[in-house]
Amino acid sequence: MNILAVVPVFDLNTISQAMLPVKELKTKNLGIILFRHGKVTVECETPQGGYVPGEMVVINARVINDSSKDIIKVIVQMVMFISGLSTCTLTLIFEAV
């Protein structure tokens, strides 16, 4: 089992979507047109979408092999999407010329 560590500090309680689960489903047909071997479906899910530093990222995966071929290896790739939130105050200064 591989563990991904997240380093920067941020309070995820301020973002409501960070607590929502993330789910991805992919299906692939194996073989070529006349020599189909069937399809493989992979479903991956994390219980939440945001993580804080030091928190373990658990990925639940389900593989459905409806093909005639054995699955030898499964590779999981996690992609980090970064979105920024900011607040600012605008102060206008006018000078008489």
C-alpha positions, -999 to +999 in steps of 0.1 A: +000+000+000+014+034-010+007+065+011+006+100-003+015+128+022+001+163+018+024+190+031+009+226+031-013+237+061-049+247+054-082+245+073-105+224+052-135+231+074-139+264+054-146+245+022-178+224+023-170+204-009-138+191+007-158+166+028-177+152-002-165+118-015-148+116-049-156+087-072-143+078-107-154+050-129-136+038-161-144+010-185-121-002-212-127-028-239-097-051-244-085-062-278-093-049-313-125-049-333-125-086-345-106-100-315-124-085-285-115-100-251-142-083-231-142-053-209-126-043-176-143-018-153-124+000-125-142+021-098-121+041-074-134+062-045-120+083-017-142+091+013-136+128+010-122+152-016-098+172+006-070+162+030-048+180+055-011+175+061-003+141+076-037+126+068-037+093+050-054+091+017-074+059+015-084+048-020-111+021-023-109+003-056-131-023-072-121-041-104-146-060-125-129-082-151-154-092-177-127-102-201-109-135-210-076-120-199-060-120-165-052-087-148-015-087-140-009-053-126-031-023-115-015+012-113-033+040-094-025+076-103-037+104-081-039+139-096-040+169-074-062+198-085-054+231-068-080+259-066-074+292-049-096+312-026-087+348-017-102+379-003-090+414-008-099+449+002-098+477-024-088+512-013-091+540-037-070+571-031-077+603-051-053+632-052-064+667-063-040+681-089 
